[in-house]
Amino acid sequence: MVMRLSKLYGKQIYNTKGYYVGYVDEILIDIDRGQGKVLALGLPSEKVGVPYNRVTAIGDIILVKAKEE
């Protein structure tokens, strides 16, 4: 699947338990490997990185695997 990175900016991110996590503020990629590395979430007071390998789906929203509790 090919998608413009600019289409991801601002998308809401939810985890697989249905909780709102934040929105896409930045995307870090590994140029040498051509792979996504981290989605940087914009939160009211900080930025938090989510490893790209936790992304499970991209559509109207982005779904990331929830942390195990």
Residue pairs with C-beta under 8 A, 6 or more apart in sequence:
3 58
5 27
5 29
8 24
8 27
8 39
8 58
8 62
9 24
9 25
9 27
10 23
10 24
11 23
11 24
11 58
11 60
11 61
11 62
12 20
12 22
12 23
12 61
12 62
13 20
13 21
13 22
13 23
13 24
13 39
13 41
13 50
13 61
13 62
13 63
13 64
14 20
14 21
14 61
14 62
14 63
14 64
15 21
15 63
15 64
15 65
15 66
15 67
16 56
16 63
16 64
16 65
16 66
17 66
19 66
21 41
21 50
21 64
22 41
22 42
22 43
22 48
23 41
23 42
24 39
24 40
24 41
24 42
24 62
25 40
25 41
25 42
25 47
26 39
26 40
26 47
27 36
27 38
27 39
27 40
28 36
28 37
28 38
28 40
28 49
29 35
29 36
29 37
30 36
30 37
35 52
36 52
36 55
37 51
37 52
38 49
38 50
38 51
38 52
39 49
39 50
39 52
39 55
39 62
39 64
40 47
40 48
40 49
40 50
41 47
41 48
41 49
41 50
50 64
54 64
54 65
55 62
55 63
55 64
55 65
56 63
56 64
56 65
57 63
